[in-house]
Amino acid sequence: MTPTSNQKTYTDLLIQYQPKPITTFDEYKEALAIVEGMMSGELTQAETTLLKLLVLLIETYEEEHYPMGEPTLAATLESLMHEFDVAPISLVEILGSLDIVNEVVNGQRGVSQSQAESLAKYFNALSPGLSMTATDFR
């Protein structure tokens, strides 16, 4: 949706698209297509407002139909190790042994509070913008 000299008001857009709660997969796909189309151009203020509404409707549908559980320690650690190219051997000093590192990464073992704090400190040092806490590893 690109702005034209004949810009539509927010009310005009609401009438055209008639946004409502998304209840079916087809409605979900349709809303995604509209949002994708809107993201390809410069938007008017009214279009931006409609875009935000559609995104909220899409997020609500996704939360209901594609819920994401809380991340596990293993998933968090594996993701961070992959993102920062950290070899398991690099975590031996924090966790105690390579066997323990592998057990934690495989979800077979948890970590202590002090280990969780050390993991957070370790990964935060790799990326200043990261703000991991011990809670992220518990």
PAGU-95048 format. One record per residue (C-alpha): residue number from 1; residue in one letter; x negated, y, z negated. Coordinates in steps of 0.02 Angstrom, whole numbers, plus 50000, padded with zeros to 5 digits. Example, Ala and Ser with C-alpha at 12.3 -4.5 7.8 and 13.67 -1.06 7.14 Angstrom:
    n  res      u      v      w
    1    A  49385  49775  49610
    2    S  49316  49947  49643
***
This chain:
    n  res      u      v      w
    1    M  50000  50000  50000
    2    T  49916  50160  50056
    3    P  49976  50335  50020
    4    T  50056  50428  50163
    5    S  50111  50607  50187
    6    N  50284  50543  50142
    7    Q  50233  50477  49970
    8    K  50364  50378  49878
    9    T  50412  50418  49700
   10    Y  50400  50287  49564
   11    T  50589  50267  49573
   12    D  50577  50235  49760
   13    L  50445  50102  49730
   14    L  50550  50020  49594
   15    I  50696  50012  49714
   16    Q  50586  49941  49853
   17    Y  50498  49807  49748
   18    Q  50627  49780  49611
   19    P  50500  49712  49484
   20    K  50570  49592  49355
   21    P  50503  49455  49242
   22    I  50420  49320  49345
   23    T  50502  49151  49317
   24    T  50450  49044  49466
   25    F  50289  49002  49554
   26    D  50353  49082  49715
   27    E  50390  49245  49623
   28    Y  50215  49234  49547
   29    K  50134  49213  49719
   30    E  50237  49357  49787
   31    A  50184  49472  49645
   32    L  50002  49423  49670
   33    A  50015  49462  49855
   34    I  50088  49634  49819
   35    V  49952  49673  49692
   36    E  49815  49614  49810
   37    G  49887  49723  49947
   38    M  49893  49873  49832
   39    M  49713  49849  49779
   40    S  49649  49870  49957
   41    G  49683  50055  49966
   42    E  49686  50217  49871
   43    L  49843  50229  49765
   44    T  49955  50372  49719
   45    Q  50000  50396  49536
   46    A  50169  50312  49565
   47    E  50086  50164  49650
   48    T  49960  50149  49508
   49    T  50102  50144  49383
   50    L  50190  50007  49483
   51    L  50027  49912  49498
   52    K  50005  49914  49309
   53    L  50183  49850  49285
   54    L  50157  49709  49410
   55    V  49994  49659  49327
   56    L  50082  49650  49158
   57    L  50218  49540  49233
   58    I  50086  49427  49312
   59    E  49987  49415  49149
   60    T  50145  49370  49053
   61    Y  50185  49231  49177
   62    E  50006  49166  49170
   63    E  50003  49166  48980
   64    E  50161  49062  48978
   65    H  50120  48942  49120
   66    Y  49930  48934  49111
   67    P  49888  48956  48928
   68    M  49707  48962  48881
   69    G  49660  48886  48716
   70    E  49529  48953  48602
   71    P  49356  48920  48671
   72    T  49260  48780  48588
   73    L  49085  48797  48521
   74    A  49023  48678  48655
   75    A  49107  48777  48795
   76    T  49044  48943  48728
   77    L  48867  48880  48709
   78    E  48865  48793  48877
   79    S  48930  48949  48964
   80    L  48801  49062  48882
   81    M  48659  48941  48917
   82    H  48711  48935  49100
   83    E  48734  49123  49116
   84    F  48567  49166  49037
   85    D  48474  49013  49106
   86    V  48432  48950  48931
   87    A  48360  48775  48923
   88    P  48414  48664  48777
   89    I  48234  48662  48714
   90    S  48249  48850  48685
   91    L  48379  48820  48549
   92    V  48279  48691  48451
   93    E  48208  48823  48334
   94    I  48386  48878  48290
   95    L  48471  48708  48279
   96    G  48328  48596  48220
   97    S  48298  48468  48356
   98    L  48335  48431  48537
   99    D  48453  48292  48484
  100    I  48554  48415  48379
  101    V  48557  48541  48522
  102    N  48624  48407  48639
  103    E  48755  48351  48512
  104    V  48815  48531  48490
  105    V  48820  48562  48678
  106    N  48916  48399  48703
  107    G  49043  48444  48569
  108    Q  48990  48304  48452
  109    R  48930  48418  48313
  110    G  48964  48589  48240
  111    V  48843  48716  48172
  112    S  48817  48793  48001
  113    Q  48855  48975  47963
  114    S  48670  49021  47968
  115    Q  48648  48929  48134
  116    A  48800  49021  48205
  117    E  48725  49187  48150
  118    S  48558  49141  48229
  119    L  48643  49091  48392
  120    A  48735  49257  48398
  121    K  48574  49352  48366
  122    Y  48481  49250  48497
  123    F  48607  49279  48636
  124    N  48635  49461  48591
  125    A  48447  49487  48610
  126    L  48458  49418  48788
  127    S  48587  49547  48838
  128    P  48603  49713  48745
  129    G  48784  49732  48805
  130    L  48835  49566  48726
  131    S  48916  49576  48555
  132    M  48925  49396  48496
  133    T  48955  49360  48313
  134    A  48939  49204  48208
  135    T  49127  49182  48228
  136    D  49102  49151  48414
  137    F  49002  48996  48370
  138    R  49114  48924  48234
***
